[in-house]
Amino acid sequence: MNSVGEGCTDLKREYDQCFNRWFAEKFLKGDRSGDPCTEMFKKYQHCVQKAIKEKDIPIDGVEFMGPNKEKGDR
């Protein structure tokens, strides 16, 4: 699946690959030590936020989650 911003699609794919590899090779095997993909996620997130603003997509009432963010944090 492509990203909301055309320029973000490669970042999304890189993050997805990193996360899937970490999840399968580490997390599911009991290694809960940090997610090595956090910086990649931040770059992708920044790109998506920029694309949302440029496309004037309404996001009122939408909650965003990401690394180190618990549901309910505001």
N, CA, C and O atoms as a Tripos MOL2 file, in Angstrom:
@<TRIPOS>MOLECULE
protein
  296   295    74     0     0
PROTEIN
NO_CHARGES

@<TRIPOS>ATOM
      1 N           0.8390   -1.1670    0.0000 N.3       1 MET1
      2 CA          0.0000    0.0000    0.0000 C.3       1 MET1
      3 C           0.8930    1.2430    0.0000 C.2       1 MET1
      4 O           1.8830    1.3130    0.7290 O.2       1 MET1
      5 N           0.5320    2.1990   -0.8140 N.am      2 ASN2
      6 CA          1.2740    3.4480   -0.8790 C.3       2 ASN2
      7 C           0.9050    4.3550    0.2840 C.2       2 ASN2
      8 O          -0.1050    4.1580    0.9600 O.2       2 ASN2
      9 N           1.7370    5.3360    0.4930 N.am      3 SER3
     10 CA          1.5150    6.3040    1.5560 C.3       3 SER3
     11 C           0.5880    7.4090    1.0710 C.2       3 SER3
     12 O           0.3430    7.5460   -0.1280 O.2       3 SER3
     13 N           0.0760    8.1920    2.0080 N.am      4 VAL4
     14 CA         -0.8020    9.3160    1.6860 C.3       4 VAL4
     15 C          -0.0700   10.3490    0.8260 C.2       4 VAL4
     16 O          -0.6960   11.0390    0.0210 O.2       4 VAL4
     17 N           1.2200   10.4570    0.9870 N.am      5 GLY5
     18 CA          2.0220   11.3620    0.1670 C.3       5 GLY5
     19 C           2.9300   10.5610   -0.7390 C.2       5 GLY5
     20 O           3.6270    9.6590   -0.2740 O.2       5 GLY5
     21 N           2.9360   10.8750   -2.0360 N.am      6 GLU6
     22 CA          3.7620   10.1160   -2.9790 C.3       6 GLU6
     23 C           5.2180   10.0520   -2.5460 C.2       6 GLU6
     24 O           5.8600    9.0090   -2.6680 O.2       6 GLU6
     25 N           5.7360   11.1540   -2.0440 N.am      7 GLY7
     26 CA          7.1220   11.2190   -1.6240 C.3       7 GLY7
     27 C           7.4110   10.4150   -0.3680 C.2       7 GLY7
     28 O           8.5740   10.2280   -0.0080 O.2       7 GLY7
     29 N           6.3810    9.9400    0.2980 N.am      8 CYS8
     30 CA          6.5450    9.1940    1.5510 C.3       8 CYS8
     31 C           6.5310    7.6850    1.3540 C.2       8 CYS8
     32 O           6.8400    6.9410    2.2850 O.2       8 CYS8
     33 N           6.1840    7.2250    0.1790 N.am      9 THR9
     34 CA          6.0060    5.7930   -0.0530 C.3       9 THR9
     35 C           7.2870    5.0040    0.1860 C.2       9 THR9
     36 O           7.2420    3.9390    0.8020 O.2       9 THR9
     37 N           8.4290    5.5020   -0.2880 N.am     10 ASP10
     38 CA          9.6930    4.7830   -0.0630 C.3      10 ASP10
     39 C          10.0220    4.7240    1.4200 C.2      10 ASP10
     40 O          10.4880    3.6950    1.9100 O.2      10 ASP10
     41 N           9.7830    5.8320    2.1510 N.am     11 LEU11
     42 CA         10.0160    5.8410    3.5960 C.3      11 LEU11
     43 C           9.1210    4.8230    4.2900 C.2      11 LEU11
     44 O           9.5510    4.1370    5.2170 O.2      11 LEU11
     45 N           7.8720    4.7280    3.8370 N.am     12 LYS12
     46 CA          6.9250    3.7720    4.4110 C.3      12 LYS12
     47 C           7.4170    2.3480    4.1950 C.2      12 LYS12
     48 O           7.3950    1.5350    5.1200 O.2      12 LYS12
     49 N           7.8540    2.0450    2.9950 N.am     13 ARG13
     50 CA          8.3340    0.6910    2.6870 C.3      13 ARG13
     51 C           9.5630    0.3310    3.5260 C.2      13 ARG13
     52 O           9.6700   -0.7800    4.0430 O.2      13 ARG13
     53 N          10.4910    1.2940    3.6530 N.am     14 GLU14
     54 CA         11.6840    1.0520    4.4640 C.3      14 GLU14
     55 C          11.3090    0.7860    5.9180 C.2      14 GLU14
     56 O          11.8270   -0.1380    6.5450 O.2      14 GLU14
     57 N          10.3990    1.6110    6.4490 N.am     15 TYR15
     58 CA          9.9660    1.4110    7.8310 C.3      15 TYR15
     59 C           9.2530    0.0760    7.9900 C.2      15 TYR15
     60 O           9.5300   -0.6690    8.9300 O.2      15 TYR15
     61 N           8.3380   -0.2300    7.0790 N.am     16 ASP16
     62 CA          7.6010   -1.5030    7.1590 C.3      16 ASP16
     63 C           8.5530   -2.6980    7.1590 C.2      16 ASP16
     64 O           8.3770   -3.6320    7.9400 O.2      16 ASP16
     65 N           9.5590   -2.6700    6.2890 N.am     17 GLN17
     66 CA         10.5260   -3.7650    6.2290 C.3      17 GLN17
     67 C          11.3110   -3.8750    7.5330 C.2      17 GLN17
     68 O          11.5090   -4.9710    8.0560 O.2      17 GLN17
     69 N          11.7570   -2.7320    8.0530 N.am     18 CYS18
     70 CA         12.5170   -2.7260    9.3050 C.3      18 CYS18
     71 C          11.6550   -3.2670   10.4510 C.2      18 CYS18
     72 O          12.0980   -4.1250   11.2160 O.2      18 CYS18
     73 N          10.4330   -2.7640   10.5620 N.am     19 PHE19
     74 CA          9.5510   -3.1850   11.6500 C.3      19 PHE19
     75 C           9.2250   -4.6710   11.5530 C.2      19 PHE19
     76 O           9.2920   -5.3950   12.5460 O.2      19 PHE19
     77 N           8.8740   -5.1190   10.3600 N.am     20 ASN20
     78 CA          8.5150   -6.5350   10.1880 C.3      20 ASN20
     79 C           9.6850   -7.4510   10.5260 C.2      20 ASN20
     80 O           9.4970   -8.4970   11.1470 O.2      20 ASN20
     81 N          10.8900   -7.0620   10.1200 N.am     21 ARG21
     82 CA         12.0820   -7.8480   10.4280 C.3      21 ARG21
     83 C          12.3030   -7.8860   11.9460 C.2      21 ARG21
     84 O          12.5120   -8.9560   12.5150 O.2      21 ARG21
     85 N          12.2570   -6.7180   12.5990 N.am     22 TRP22
     86 CA         12.4400   -6.6470   14.0590 C.3      22 TRP22
     87 C          11.3680   -7.4560   14.7820 C.2      22 TRP22
     88 O          11.6700   -8.2000   15.7150 O.2      22 TRP22
     89 N          10.1220   -7.3100   14.3540 N.am     23 PHE23
     90 CA          9.0110   -7.9920   15.0060 C.3      23 PHE23
     91 C           9.1750   -9.5110   14.9270 C.2      23 PHE23
     92 O           9.0220  -10.2100   15.9290 O.2      23 PHE23
     93 N           9.4850  -10.0150   13.7330 N.am     24 ALA24
     94 CA          9.6140  -11.4610   13.5320 C.3      24 ALA24
     95 C          10.8890  -12.0400   14.1420 C.2      24 ALA24
     96 O          10.8640  -13.1190   14.7340 O.2      24 ALA24
     97 N          12.0000  -11.3210   13.9970 N.am     25 GLU25
     98 CA         13.2830  -11.8760   14.4180 C.3      25 GLU25
     99 C          13.6220  -11.6020   15.8790 C.2      25 GLU25
    100 O          14.4340  -12.3180   16.4640 O.2      25 GLU25
    101 N          13.0290  -10.6030   16.4660 N.am     26 LYS26
    102 CA         13.3590  -10.2300   17.8530 C.3      26 LYS26
    103 C          12.1450  -10.3380   18.7790 C.2      26 LYS26
    104 O          12.1110  -11.1670   19.6890 O.2      26 LYS26
    105 N          11.1580   -9.4870   18.5280 N.am     27 PHE27
    106 CA         10.0300   -9.3550   19.4440 C.3      27 PHE27
    107 C           9.3020  -10.6760   19.6750 C.2      27 PHE27
    108 O           9.0490  -11.0490   20.8210 O.2      27 PHE27
    109 N           8.9650  -11.3790   18.6120 N.am     28 LEU28
    110 CA          8.2340  -12.6440   18.7630 C.3      28 LEU28
    111 C           9.0630  -13.7390   19.4190 C.2      28 LEU28
    112 O           8.5250  -14.7470   19.8770 O.2      28 LEU28
    113 N          10.3680  -13.5340   19.4600 N.am     29 LYS29
    114 CA         11.2500  -14.5150   20.0990 C.3      29 LYS29
    115 C          11.6180  -14.0860   21.5170 C.2      29 LYS29
    116 O          12.5090  -14.6710   22.1330 O.2      29 LYS29
    117 N          10.9310  -13.0620   22.0370 N.am     30 GLY30
    118 CA         11.1140  -12.6650   23.4250 C.3      30 GLY30
    119 C          12.0620  -11.5120   23.6680 C.2      30 GLY30
    120 O          12.1960  -11.0660   24.8080 O.2      30 GLY30
    121 N          12.7250  -11.0140   22.6360 N.am     31 ASP31
    122 CA         13.6480   -9.8860   22.8050 C.3      31 ASP31
    123 C          12.8370   -8.5930   22.7430 C.2      31 ASP31
    124 O          12.4650   -8.1350   21.6630 O.2      31 ASP31
    125 N          12.5700   -8.0160   23.9040 N.am     32 ARG32
    126 CA         11.7480   -6.8090   23.9850 C.3      32 ARG32
    127 C          12.5980   -5.5340   24.0750 C.2      32 ARG32
    128 O          12.0810   -4.4590   24.3790 O.2      32 ARG32
    129 N          13.8950   -5.6620   23.8100 N.am     33 SER33
    130 CA         14.7790   -4.5050   23.9060 C.3      33 SER33
    131 C          14.5730   -3.5990   22.7000 C.2      33 SER33
    132 O          14.9010   -3.9770   21.5760 O.2      33 SER33
    133 N          14.0490   -2.4420   22.9200 N.am     34 GLY34
    134 CA         13.8760   -1.3700   21.9430 C.3      34 GLY34
    135 C          13.5840   -1.7260   20.5020 C.2      34 GLY34
    136 O          13.9790   -2.7830   20.0090 O.2      34 GLY34
    137 N          12.9020   -0.8450   19.8530 N.am     35 ASP35
    138 CA         12.5760   -0.9520   18.4400 C.3      35 ASP35
    139 C          13.6390   -0.1670   17.6610 C.2      35 ASP35
    140 O          13.7170    1.0530   17.7980 O.2      35 ASP35
    141 N          14.4580   -0.8480   16.8460 N.am     36 PRO36
    142 CA         15.5260   -0.1610   16.1190 C.3      36 PRO36
    143 C          15.0160    0.7020   14.9620 C.2      36 PRO36
    144 O          15.8080    1.3510   14.2780 O.2      36 PRO36
    145 N          13.7180    0.7130   14.7450 N.am     37 CYS37
    146 CA         13.1470    1.4170   13.6000 C.3      37 CYS37
    147 C          12.5420    2.7710   13.9720 C.2      37 CYS37
    148 O          11.9170    3.4170   13.1310 O.2      37 CYS37
    149 N          12.7170    3.2010   15.2000 N.am     38 THR38
    150 CA         12.0790    4.4300   15.6920 C.3      38 THR38
    151 C          12.4560    5.6470   14.8570 C.2      38 THR38
    152 O          11.5820    6.4440   14.5150 O.2      38 THR38
    153 N          13.7160    5.8110   14.5250 N.am     39 GLU39
    154 CA         14.1300    6.9810   13.7360 C.3      39 GLU39
    155 C          13.5240    6.9470   12.3410 C.2      39 GLU39
    156 O          13.1290    7.9860   11.8110 O.2      39 GLU39
    157 N          13.4480    5.7610   11.7410 N.am     40 MET40
    158 CA         12.8120    5.6300   10.4300 C.3      40 MET40
    159 C          11.3470    6.0120   10.5060 C.2      40 MET40
    160 O          10.8200    6.6800    9.6160 O.2      40 MET40
    161 N          10.6810    5.5740   11.5980 N.am     41 PHE41
    162 CA          9.2750    5.9100   11.7820 C.3      41 PHE41
    163 C           9.0980    7.4120   11.8950 C.2      41 PHE41
    164 O           8.1730    7.9690   11.3030 O.2      41 PHE41
    165 N           9.9640    8.0770   12.6420 N.am     42 LYS42
    166 CA          9.8560    9.5260   12.8190 C.3      42 LYS42
    167 C           9.9850   10.2610   11.4820 C.2      42 LYS42
    168 O           9.2520   11.2160   11.2280 O.2      42 LYS42
    169 N          10.9120    9.8220   10.6300 N.am     43 LYS43
    170 CA         11.0740   10.4380    9.2980 C.3      43 LYS43
    171 C           9.8140   10.2340    8.4650 C.2      43 LYS43
    172 O           9.3340   11.1590    7.8090 O.2      43 LYS43
    173 N           9.2870    9.0160    8.4990 N.am     44 TYR44
    174 CA          8.0610    8.7240    7.7480 C.3      44 TYR44
    175 C           6.8920    9.5430    8.2940 C.2      44 TYR44
    176 O           6.1190   10.1140    7.5230 O.2      44 TYR44
    177 N           6.7630    9.6010    9.6030 N.am     45 GLN45
    178 CA          5.6840   10.3580   10.2340 C.3      45 GLN45
    179 C           5.7550   11.8360    9.8390 C.2      45 GLN45
    180 O           4.7310   12.4390    9.5160 O.2      45 GLN45
    181 N           6.9420   12.4140    9.8610 N.am     46 HIS46
    182 CA          7.1200   13.8140    9.4810 C.3      46 HIS46
    183 C           6.6850   14.0310    8.0280 C.2      46 HIS46
    184 O           6.0150   15.0150    7.7140 O.2      46 HIS46
    185 N           7.0680   13.1160    7.1570 N.am     47 CYS47
    186 CA          6.6970   13.2040    5.7430 C.3      47 CYS47
    187 C           5.1740   13.1500    5.5790 C.2      47 CYS47
    188 O           4.6050   13.9260    4.8110 O.2      47 CYS47
    189 N           4.5230   12.2470    6.2920 N.am     48 VAL48
    190 CA          3.0700   12.1020    6.2060 C.3      48 VAL48
    191 C           2.3690   13.3550    6.7370 C.2      48 VAL48
    192 O           1.4050   13.8330    6.1410 O.2      48 VAL48
    193 N           2.8540   13.8760    7.8470 N.am     49 GLN49
    194 CA          2.2480   15.0860    8.4040 C.3      49 GLN49
    195 C           2.3560   16.2490    7.4220 C.2      49 GLN49
    196 O           1.4150   17.0310    7.2820 O.2      49 GLN49
    197 N           3.4870   16.3680    6.7470 N.am     50 LYS50
    198 CA          3.6820   17.4140    5.7480 C.3      50 LYS50
    199 C           2.7160   17.2120    4.5780 C.2      50 LYS50
    200 O           2.1150   18.1730    4.0980 O.2      50 LYS50
    201 N           2.5650   15.9720    4.1210 N.am     51 ALA51
    202 CA          1.6600   15.6670    3.0030 C.3      51 ALA51
    203 C           0.2100   15.9740    3.3760 C.2      51 ALA51
    204 O          -0.5530   16.4700    2.5480 O.2      51 ALA51
    205 N          -0.1710   15.6810    4.6190 N.am     52 ILE52
    206 CA         -1.5360   15.9570    5.0780 C.3      52 ILE52
    207 C          -1.8060   17.4540    5.0390 C.2      52 ILE52
    208 O          -2.8790   17.8850    4.6180 O.2      52 ILE52
    209 N          -0.8400   18.2400    5.4750 N.am     53 LYS53
    210 CA         -0.9990   19.7020    5.4470 C.3      53 LYS53
    211 C          -1.0760   20.2130    4.0160 C.2      53 LYS53
    212 O          -1.9290   21.0400    3.6950 O.2      53 LYS53
    213 N          -0.1840   19.7190    3.1490 N.am     54 GLU54
    214 CA         -0.1570   20.1590    1.7580 C.3      54 GLU54
    215 C          -1.4420   19.8170    1.0260 C.2      54 GLU54
    216 O          -1.8990   20.5850    0.1790 O.2      54 GLU54
    217 N          -2.0320   18.6630    1.3480 N.am     55 LYS55
    218 CA         -3.2720   18.2390    0.6860 C.3      55 LYS55
    219 C          -4.5190   18.7540    1.3980 C.2      55 LYS55
    220 O          -5.6460   18.5110    0.9680 O.2      55 LYS55
    221 N          -4.2910   19.4670    2.4890 N.am     56 ASP56
    222 CA         -5.3820   20.0410    3.2770 C.3      56 ASP56
    223 C          -6.4120   18.9710    3.6660 C.2      56 ASP56
    224 O          -7.6180   19.1680    3.5190 O.2      56 ASP56
    225 N          -5.9120   17.8460    4.1610 N.am     57 ILE57
    226 CA         -6.7680   16.7470    4.6060 C.3      57 ILE57
    227 C          -7.2030   17.0390    6.0390 C.2      57 ILE57
    228 O          -6.3580   17.2260    6.9140 O.2      57 ILE57
    229 N          -8.5140   17.0800    6.2870 N.am     58 PRO58
    230 CA         -8.9840   17.3710    7.6480 C.3      58 PRO58
    231 C          -8.6640   16.2130    8.5950 C.2      58 PRO58
    232 O          -8.9620   15.0560    8.3000 O.2      58 PRO58
    233 N          -8.0580   16.5410    9.7300 N.am     59 ILE59
    234 CA         -7.7000   15.4970   10.6990 C.3      59 ILE59
    235 C          -8.2330   15.8130   12.0900 C.2      59 ILE59
    236 O          -7.7940   15.2160   13.0730 O.2      59 ILE59
    237 N          -9.1700   16.7370   12.1780 N.am     60 ASP60
    238 CA         -9.7430   17.0840   13.4770 C.3      60 ASP60
    239 C         -10.3460   15.8460   14.1340 C.2      60 ASP60
    240 O         -11.1240   15.1180   13.5190 O.2      60 ASP60
    241 N          -9.9770   15.6220   15.3850 N.am     61 GLY61
    242 CA        -10.5220   14.5050   16.1470 C.3      61 GLY61
    243 C          -9.7840   13.1930   15.9440 C.2      61 GLY61
    244 O         -10.1400   12.1890   16.5610 O.2      61 GLY61
    245 N          -8.7660   13.1770   15.0950 N.am     62 VAL62
    246 CA         -7.9970   11.9580   14.8460 C.3      62 VAL62
    247 C          -6.8520   11.8910   15.8440 C.2      62 VAL62
    248 O          -6.1210   12.8650   16.0230 O.2      62 VAL62
    249 N          -6.6980   10.7460   16.4900 N.am     63 GLU63
    250 CA         -5.5920   10.5460   17.4260 C.3      63 GLU63
    251 C          -4.4890    9.7830   16.7140 C.2      63 GLU63
    252 O          -4.7470    8.8210   15.9900 O.2      63 GLU63
    253 N          -3.2640   10.2210   16.9280 N.am     64 PHE64
    254 CA         -2.1150    9.5740   16.3190 C.3      64 PHE64
    255 C          -1.3400    8.8170   17.3760 C.2      64 PHE64
    256 O          -1.1660    9.2920   18.4980 O.2      64 PHE64
    257 N          -0.8760    7.6350   17.0060 N.am     65 MET65
    258 CA         -0.0370    6.8500   17.9150 C.3      65 MET65
    259 C           1.2980    6.6310   17.2290 C.2      65 MET65
    260 O           1.4070    6.7010   16.0050 O.2      65 MET65
    261 N           2.2820    6.3720   18.0160 N.am     66 GLY66
    262 CA          3.6050    6.1220   17.4750 C.3      66 GLY66
    263 C           4.4800    5.5300   18.5490 C.2      66 GLY66
    264 O           3.9970    5.1690   19.6230 O.2      66 GLY66
    265 N           5.7680    5.4260   18.2700 N.am     67 PRO67
    266 CA          6.6750    4.8630   19.2640 C.3      67 PRO67
    267 C           6.6010    5.6240   20.5800 C.2      67 PRO67
    268 O           6.5600    6.8550   20.5970 O.2      67 PRO67
    269 N           6.5860    4.8920   21.6630 N.am     68 ASN68
    270 CA          6.6040    5.4680   23.0110 C.3      68 ASN68
    271 C           5.3790    6.3250   23.3170 C.2      68 ASN68
    272 O           5.4390    7.1830   24.1980 O.2      68 ASN68
    273 N           4.2930    6.1170   22.6230 N.am     69 LYS69
    274 CA          3.0780    6.8700   22.8920 C.3      69 LYS69
    275 C           1.9950    5.8830   23.2920 C.2      69 LYS69
    276 O           1.6190    5.0080   22.5120 O.2      69 LYS69
    277 N           1.5120    6.0270   24.4740 N.am     70 GLU70
    278 CA          0.4600    5.1500   24.9790 C.3      70 GLU70
    279 C          -0.9000    5.7220   24.6080 C.2      70 GLU70
    280 O          -1.0760    6.9400   24.5580 O.2      70 GLU70
    281 N          -1.8430    4.8570   24.3540 N.am     71 LYS71
    282 CA         -3.1990    5.3160   24.1040 C.3      71 LYS71
    283 C          -3.6630    6.0740   25.3310 C.2      71 LYS71
    284 O          -3.5250    5.5920   26.4560 O.2      71 LYS71
    285 N          -4.2140    7.2570   25.1190 N.am     72 GLY72
    286 CA         -4.6670    8.0660   26.2330 C.3      72 GLY72
    287 C          -3.7180    9.2060   26.5460 C.2      72 GLY72
    288 O          -4.1130   10.1570   27.2210 O.2      72 GLY72
    289 N          -2.4460    9.1430   26.0660 N.am     73 ASP73
    290 CA         -1.5110   10.2610   26.2400 C.3      73 ASP73
    291 C          -1.9780   11.4230   25.3610 C.2      73 ASP73
    292 O          -2.3090   11.2450   24.1880 O.2      73 ASP73
    293 N          -1.9930   12.5860   25.9460 N.am     74 ARG74
    294 CA         -2.3940   13.7430   25.1290 C.3      74 ARG74
    295 C          -1.6010   14.9260   25.5000 C.2      74 ARG74
    296 O          -1.7880   15.9990   24.9280 O.2      74 ARG74
@<TRIPOS>BOND
     1     1     2 1
     2     2     3 1
     3     3     4 2
     4     3     5 am
     5     5     6 1
     6     6     7 1
     7     7     8 2
     8     7     9 am
     9     9    10 1
    10    10    11 1
    11    11    12 2
    12    11    13 am
    13    13    14 1
    14    14    15 1
    15    15    16 2
    16    15    17 am
    17    17    18 1
    18    18    19 1
    19    19    20 2
    20    19    21 am
    21    21    22 1
    22    22    23 1
    23    23    24 2
    24    23    25 am
    25    25    26 1
    26    26    27 1
    27    27    28 2
    28    27    29 am
    29    29    30 1
    30    30    31 1
    31    31    32 2
    32    31    33 am
    33    33    34 1
    34    34    35 1
    35    35    36 2
    36    35    37 am
    37    37    38 1
    38    38    39 1
    39    39    40 2
    40    39    41 am
    41    41    42 1
    42    42    43 1
    43    43    44 2
    44    43    45 am
    45    45    46 1
    46    46    47 1
    47    47    48 2
    48    47    49 am
    49    49    50 1
    50    50    51 1
    51    51    52 2
    52    51    53 am
    53    53    54 1
    54    54    55 1
    55    55    56 2
    56    55    57 am
    57    57    58 1
    58    58    59 1
    59    59    60 2
    60    59    61 am
    61    61    62 1
    62    62    63 1
    63    63    64 2
    64    63    65 am
    65    65    66 1
    66    66    67 1
    67    67    68 2
    68    67    69 am
    69    69    70 1
    70    70    71 1
    71    71    72 2
    72    71    73 am
    73    73    74 1
    74    74    75 1
    75    75    76 2
    76    75    77 am
    77    77    78 1
    78    78    79 1
    79    79    80 2
    80    79    81 am
    81    81    82 1
    82    82    83 1
    83    83    84 2
    84    83    85 am
    85    85    86 1
    86    86    87 1
    87    87    88 2
    88    87    89 am
    89    89    90 1
    90    90    91 1
    91    91    92 2
    92    91    93 am
    93    93    94 1
    94    94    95 1
    95    95    96 2
    96    95    97 am
    97    97    98 1
    98    98    99 1
    99    99   100 2
   100    99   101 am
   101   101   102 1
   102   102   103 1
   103   103   104 2
   104   103   105 am
   105   105   106 1
   106   106   107 1
   107   107   108 2
   108   107   109 am
   109   109   110 1
   110   110   111 1
   111   111   112 2
   112   111   113 am
   113   113   114 1
   114   114   115 1
   115   115   116 2
   116   115   117 am
   117   117   118 1
   118   118   119 1
   119   119   120 2
   120   119   121 am
   121   121   122 1
   122   122   123 1
   123   123   124 2
   124   123   125 am
   125   125   126 1
   126   126   127 1
   127   127   128 2
   128   127   129 am
   129   129   130 1
   130   130   131 1
   131   131   132 2
   132   131   133 am
   133   133   134 1
   134   134   135 1
   135   135   136 2
   136   135   137 am
   137   137   138 1
   138   138   139 1
   139   139   140 2
   140   139   141 am
   141   141   142 1
   142   142   143 1
   143   143   144 2
   144   143   145 am
   145   145   146 1
   146   146   147 1
   147   147   148 2
   148   147   149 am
   149   149   150 1
   150   150   151 1
   151   151   152 2
   152   151   153 am
   153   153   154 1
   154   154   155 1
   155   155   156 2
   156   155   157 am
   157   157   158 1
   158   158   159 1
   159   159   160 2
   160   159   161 am
   161   161   162 1
   162   162   163 1
   163   163   164 2
   164   163   165 am
   165   165   166 1
   166   166   167 1
   167   167   168 2
   168   167   169 am
   169   169   170 1
   170   170   171 1
   171   171   172 2
   172   171   173 am
   173   173   174 1
   174   174   175 1
   175   175   176 2
   176   175   177 am
   177   177   178 1
   178   178   179 1
   179   179   180 2
   180   179   181 am
   181   181   182 1
   182   182   183 1
   183   183   184 2
   184   183   185 am
   185   185   186 1
   186   186   187 1
   187   187   188 2
   188   187   189 am
   189   189   190 1
   190   190   191 1
   191   191   192 2
   192   191   193 am
   193   193   194 1
   194   194   195 1
   195   195   196 2
   196   195   197 am
   197   197   198 1
   198   198   199 1
   199   199   200 2
   200   199   201 am
   201   201   202 1
   202   202   203 1
   203   203   204 2
   204   203   205 am
   205   205   206 1
   206   206   207 1
   207   207   208 2
   208   207   209 am
   209   209   210 1
   210   210   211 1
   211   211   212 2
   212   211   213 am
   213   213   214 1
   214   214   215 1
   215   215   216 2
   216   215   217 am
   217   217   218 1
   218   218   219 1
   219   219   220 2
   220   219   221 am
   221   221   222 1
   222   222   223 1
   223   223   224 2
   224   223   225 am
   225   225   226 1
   226   226   227 1
   227   227   228 2
   228   227   229 am
   229   229   230 1
   230   230   231 1
   231   231   232 2
   232   231   233 am
   233   233   234 1
   234   234   235 1
   235   235   236 2
   236   235   237 am
   237   237   238 1
   238   238   239 1
   239   239   240 2
   240   239   241 am
   241   241   242 1
   242   242   243 1
   243   243   244 2
   244   243   245 am
   245   245   246 1
   246   246   247 1
   247   247   248 2
   248   247   249 am
   249   249   250 1
   250   250   251 1
   251   251   252 2
   252   251   253 am
   253   253   254 1
   254   254   255 1
   255   255   256 2
   256   255   257 am
   257   257   258 1
   258   258   259 1
   259   259   260 2
   260   259   261 am
   261   261   262 1
   262   262   263 1
   263   263   264 2
   264   263   265 am
   265   265   266 1
   266   266   267 1
   267   267   268 2
   268   267   269 am
   269   269   270 1
   270   270   271 1
   271   271   272 2
   272   271   273 am
   273   273   274 1
   274   274   275 1
   275   275   276 2
   276   275   277 am
   277   277   278 1
   278   278   279 1
   279   279   280 2
   280   279   281 am
   281   281   282 1
   282   282   283 1
   283   283   284 2
   284   283   285 am
   285   285   286 1
   286   286   287 1
   287   287   288 2
   288   287   289 am
   289   289   290 1
   290   290   291 1
   291   291   292 2
   292   291   293 am
   293   293   294 1
   294   294   295 1
   295   295   296 2
@<TRIPOS>SUBSTRUCTURE
     1 MET1         2 RESIDUE 1 A MET
     2 ASN2         6 RESIDUE 1 A ASN
     3 SER3        10 RESIDUE 1 A SER
     4 VAL4        14 RESIDUE 1 A VAL
     5 GLY5        18 RESIDUE 1 A GLY
     6 GLU6        22 RESIDUE 1 A GLU
     7 GLY7        26 RESIDUE 1 A GLY
     8 CYS8        30 RESIDUE 1 A CYS
     9 THR9        34 RESIDUE 1 A THR
    10 ASP10       38 RESIDUE 1 A ASP
    11 LEU11       42 RESIDUE 1 A LEU
    12 LYS12       46 RESIDUE 1 A LYS
    13 ARG13       50 RESIDUE 1 A ARG
    14 GLU14       54 RESIDUE 1 A GLU
    15 TYR15       58 RESIDUE 1 A TYR
    16 ASP16       62 RESIDUE 1 A ASP
    17 GLN17       66 RESIDUE 1 A GLN
    18 CYS18       70 RESIDUE 1 A CYS
    19 PHE19       74 RESIDUE 1 A PHE
    20 ASN20       78 RESIDUE 1 A ASN
    21 ARG21       82 RESIDUE 1 A ARG
    22 TRP22       86 RESIDUE 1 A TRP
    23 PHE23       90 RESIDUE 1 A PHE
    24 ALA24       94 RESIDUE 1 A ALA
    25 GLU25       98 RESIDUE 1 A GLU
    26 LYS26      102 RESIDUE 1 A LYS
    27 PHE27      106 RESIDUE 1 A PHE
    28 LEU28      110 RESIDUE 1 A LEU
    29 LYS29      114 RESIDUE 1 A LYS
    30 GLY30      118 RESIDUE 1 A GLY
    31 ASP31      122 RESIDUE 1 A ASP
    32 ARG32      126 RESIDUE 1 A ARG
    33 SER33      130 RESIDUE 1 A SER
    34 GLY34      134 RESIDUE 1 A GLY
    35 ASP35      138 RESIDUE 1 A ASP
    36 PRO36      142 RESIDUE 1 A PRO
    37 CYS37      146 RESIDUE 1 A CYS
    38 THR38      150 RESIDUE 1 A THR
    39 GLU39      154 RESIDUE 1 A GLU
    40 MET40      158 RESIDUE 1 A MET
    41 PHE41      162 RESIDUE 1 A PHE
    42 LYS42      166 RESIDUE 1 A LYS
    43 LYS43      170 RESIDUE 1 A LYS
    44 TYR44      174 RESIDUE 1 A TYR
    45 GLN45      178 RESIDUE 1 A GLN
    46 HIS46      182 RESIDUE 1 A HIS
    47 CYS47      186 RESIDUE 1 A CYS
    48 VAL48      190 RESIDUE 1 A VAL
    49 GLN49      194 RESIDUE 1 A GLN
    50 LYS50      198 RESIDUE 1 A LYS
    51 ALA51      202 RESIDUE 1 A ALA
    52 ILE52      206 RESIDUE 1 A ILE
    53 LYS53      210 RESIDUE 1 A LYS
    54 GLU54      214 RESIDUE 1 A GLU
    55 LYS55      218 RESIDUE 1 A LYS
    56 ASP56      222 RESIDUE 1 A ASP
    57 ILE57      226 RESIDUE 1 A ILE
    58 PRO58      230 RESIDUE 1 A PRO
    59 ILE59      234 RESIDUE 1 A ILE
    60 ASP60      238 RESIDUE 1 A ASP
    61 GLY61      242 RESIDUE 1 A GLY
    62 VAL62      246 RESIDUE 1 A VAL
    63 GLU63      250 RESIDUE 1 A GLU
    64 PHE64      254 RESIDUE 1 A PHE
    65 MET65      258 RESIDUE 1 A MET
    66 GLY66      262 RESIDUE 1 A GLY
    67 PRO67      266 RESIDUE 1 A PRO
    68 ASN68      270 RESIDUE 1 A ASN
    69 LYS69      274 RESIDUE 1 A LYS
    70 GLU70      278 RESIDUE 1 A GLU
    71 LYS71      282 RESIDUE 1 A LYS
    72 GLY72      286 RESIDUE 1 A GLY
    73 ASP73      290 RESIDUE 1 A ASP
    74 ARG74      294 RESIDUE 1 A ARG
